[in-house]
Amino acid sequence: MMENNMPYLLKCKSSMPTSFGDFSCCRLVIDATEVTQDVPGQDMAAQSQTYSSYKNRHTVKAVTGVAPNGAVVYVSKLYPGSTSDVAIVEHSNMLAKLSPGDMILADKGFTIYSLLPQGVHLNIPPFLKDKGQYTPAEVQVCRKIARSRIHVERVNERIKKFEILSHIPQQFRHISTKIFQVCSMLVNFQDPMIAGIADKYTSNQ
């Protein structure tokens, strides 16, 4: 598991984009992403586990985490595509790397409140209630979270642009996690995800 590069909150704040103005305690923005792979042999149980109803094909899934400045700082191993986002977070033990006062931004699928260490906060978009529409205040919350979460979505898009991840063939299944994590790290060597971050970070050294 690639988990040793998660900067502490103080370092995150030194390169915090303006879009995080309402989430100044954010240390990690997480999301799940899937890549396709060959059907796993004749093992019906394995085939069932890798079948993603969301993608309507056989996939493997990882949870990625970026710092507010867009740098990839966490990548779980790959799990069968049918695995829930919550189950991946729990099994990967990624939350153990966080400290009291830290905040996580995530999508609605990450209902991980019961898993949070003491003092760690989660901010996800509100769920629609019986009335069927958001209040103006809830709309504002959704927009602010979406504006900050877009960075992890863009990171996942960059990761999956590597040709080797367009489809994982049978002969690479046993090293698929390593392939995915290496590609994830290579994204950090590309142009900064957020304009101006490199200059801001340098000025704080």
HELIX and SHEET records of a PDB file:
HELIX    1   1 LEU A    9  LYS A   13  1                                   5    
HELIX    2   2 THR A   18  PHE A   20  5                                   3    
HELIX    3   3 MET A   44  THR A   50  1                                   7    
HELIX    4   4 ASP A   85  SER A   92  1                                   8    
HELIX    5   5 MET A   94  LYS A   97  5                                   4    
HELIX    6   6 TYR A  113  LEU A  115  5                                   3    
HELIX    7   7 PRO A  136  ILE A  159  1                                  24    
HELIX    8   8 GLU A  163  LEU A  165  5                                   3    
HELIX    9   9 GLN A  170  ILE A  175  5                                   6    
HELIX   10  10 SER A  176  VAL A  187  1                                  12    
HELIX   11  11 ILE A  197  SER A  203  1                                   7    
SHEET    1   A 5 TYR A  51  SER A  52  0                                        
SHEET    2   A 5 ARG A  57  VAL A  66 -1                                        
SHEET    3   A 5 CYS A  26  THR A  36 -1                                        
SHEET    4   A 5 MET A 103  LEU A 105  1                                        
SHEET    5   A 5 HIS A 121  ASN A 123  1                                        
SHEET    1   B 3 TYR A  51  SER A  52  0                                        
SHEET    2   B 3 ARG A  57  VAL A  66 -1                                        
SHEET    3   B 3 VAL A  72  VAL A  75 -1                                        
SHEET    1   C 3 TYR A  51  SER A  52  0                                        
SHEET    2   C 3 ARG A  57  VAL A  66 -1                                        
SHEET    3   C 3 TYR A  79  PRO A  80 -1                                        
END                                                                             
